[in-house]
Amino acid sequence: MVIWERLILLCILVKSNFAQNIDWCSKELECIDKFGRVHKNVLCGADPVKVNTSSILTEDDRKYLLKRHNNYRNIHAGGVYKWAPPSNLRQFTWDDTLEKMATRSVFRCSGDRDEFECRKTPEDPVIGQNYGAVVNPRDDDPPPVAELTKDWLDTQKAAEDAEDITIFELLLSYQPGPWSFAIRMMWATSVKMGCGYVACSRYNARIKGFIKHVGLACNYAPGEEERRPVYERGPSCSGCPNGTQCNSKSIYPNLCAAPRDPADDSLRPVPIIPPTVPTTTTQPSPNLVLH
């Protein structure tokens, strides 16, 4: 057991060092759109600096977003009216690289997602994204982070009311639509998420003044893919991927969890503490005469 823990720790350290040395401007991390145009990775180059634009994401926001997503998945895995229960829904943990990508996405201070933005990592060539914005939020409005997340969740109803596709067909072979926000949040094989939350002010020539704009983007990896199943149907936990299982002691008992996935609302996997190696001190033999 100790040997395996040391090997896992070594892999984590190597992976962490690798992540810090990624060339985000490399050809391998570029994207080619449907028109054959090449796009640089969203993380290529220095962090953007814009007047009247700043990240407002807090640790409480991260916890709220992760918990809101995992709660939604956990409830869905337990069985929701009109939806077949999923057997292989994974638990989300927070990912700092996905957060950084999402922050750059929303730094554009736009109300719409950039459909040609290149989001990929050496590990995840497909990264899904939910994007939303609130304009001129009032002090008595719900926090934009809560309002936008609710809007995404509510798109589940679009699939329930659709006339040209059934939920069964959608789950079997995903097709984009107004329901895509909710589908990304329930995509079974997504295991990591990270969000960007940015406030900015844009000048509006029509009103000859500034408009406050608060945007939220959440990235999911691996992301959704067309014509792939959203999840496998069956009793919760009955189809967990290898190396995962449901944890009855977790606050998300219906989600497939890896051994290090937290059982509480912590953001990241439980760190491995390297075992201490006892030191031995050589004592002189009692029969040894020292001069």
VENDADA-V810823 format. One record per residue. N is the residue number from 0. SS is DSSP state (H for helix, E for strand, - for the rest). PSI is psi in whole degrees, 0 to 359 (none if undefined). Layout:
# VENDADA-V810823
n->[N,N]
ss->[SS,SS]
psi->[PSI,PSI]
This chain:
# VENDADA-V810823
n->[0,1,2,3,4,5,6,7,8,9,10,11,12,13,14,15,16,17,18,19,20,21,22,23,24,25,26,27,28,29,30,31,32,33,34,35,36,37,38,39,40,41,42,43,44,45,46,47,48,49,50,51,52,53,54,55,56,57,58,59,60,61,62,63,64,65,66,67,68,69,70,71,72,73,74,75,76,77,78,79,80,81,82,83,84,85,86,87,88,89,90,91,92,93,94,95,96,97,98,99,100,101,102,103,104,105,106,107,108,109,110,111,112,113,114,115,116,117,118,119,120,121,122,123,124,125,126,127,128,129,130,131,132,133,134,135,136,137,138,139,140,141,142,143,144,145,146,147,148,149,150,151,152,153,154,155,156,157,158,159,160,161,162,163,164,165,166,167,168,169,170,171,172,173,174,175,176,177,178,179,180,181,182,183,184,185,186,187,188,189,190,191,192,193,194,195,196,197,198,199,200,201,202,203,204,205,206,207,208,209,210,211,212,213,214,215,216,217,218,219,220,221,222,223,224,225,226,227,228,229,230,231,232,233,234,235,236,237,238,239,240,241,242,243,244,245,246,247,248,249,250,251,252,253,254,255,256,257,258,259,260,261,262,263,264,265,266,267,268,269,270,271,272,273,274,275,276,277,278,279,280,281,282,283,284,285,286,287,288,289,290]
ss->[-,H,H,H,H,H,H,H,H,H,H,H,H,H,H,H,H,H,H,H,-,-,-,-,-,-,H,H,H,-,E,E,-,-,-,-,-,E,E,-,E,-,-,-,-,-,-,-,-,-,-,-,E,E,E,-,-,-,H,H,H,H,H,H,H,H,H,H,H,H,H,H,H,H,H,H,H,H,-,E,-,-,E,-,-,E,-,-,-,E,-,-,E,E,-,H,H,H,H,H,H,H,H,H,H,H,-,-,-,-,-,-,-,-,-,-,-,E,-,-,-,-,-,-,-,-,E,E,E,E,E,E,E,E,E,-,-,-,-,-,-,-,-,H,H,H,H,H,H,H,H,H,H,H,-,H,H,H,H,H,H,-,-,-,-,-,H,H,H,H,H,H,-,-,-,-,-,-,-,H,H,H,H,H,H,H,-,-,-,-,-,E,E,E,E,E,E,E,E,E,E,E,E,E,-,-,-,-,E,E,E,E,E,E,E,E,E,E,E,E,E,-,-,-,-,-,-,-,-,-,-,-,E,-,-,-,-,-,-,-,-,-,-,E,E,E,-,-,-,-,-,-,-,-,-,E,E,E,-,-,-,-,-,-,-,-,-,-,-,-,-,-,-,-,-,-,-,-,-,-,-,-,-,-,-,-,-,-,-,-,-]
psi->[317,319,315,319,321,321,318,316,318,318,320,316,318,316,318,317,322,318,327,345,20,135,95,348,5,157,326,335,16,167,148,123,181,347,4,8,143,135,134,152,144,337,5,131,177,158,136,147,120,143,140,27,128,152,136,14,128,170,324,322,317,313,319,312,315,316,321,318,311,325,316,315,319,317,317,319,334,349,120,139,133,347,132,139,140,144,350,29,123,156,137,144,161,142,124,326,318,324,315,320,314,323,319,323,312,348,347,343,45,154,349,152,145,107,344,4,138,111,109,156,168,330,325,99,344,119,122,159,133,140,138,163,151,133,132,56,140,159,329,3,158,151,135,324,325,318,316,320,319,320,318,314,322,344,351,325,332,323,323,330,357,141,339,358,141,160,322,314,321,318,327,324,98,134,135,150,189,347,357,328,311,323,319,326,344,8,121,318,357,130,346,149,158,140,153,140,112,140,139,167,130,140,132,115,330,316,355,49,179,145,129,137,125,120,148,130,135,129,146,135,141,152,177,152,138,147,18,152,141,316,167,137,144,175,144,138,354,345,30,138,158,137,1,156,162,147,110,341,357,156,354,69,348,2,140,123,141,161,329,2,135,147,354,203,23,152,320,162,151,126,149,125,117,138,144,136,119,136,141,136,124,120,141,143,139,338,0,127,121,137,none]
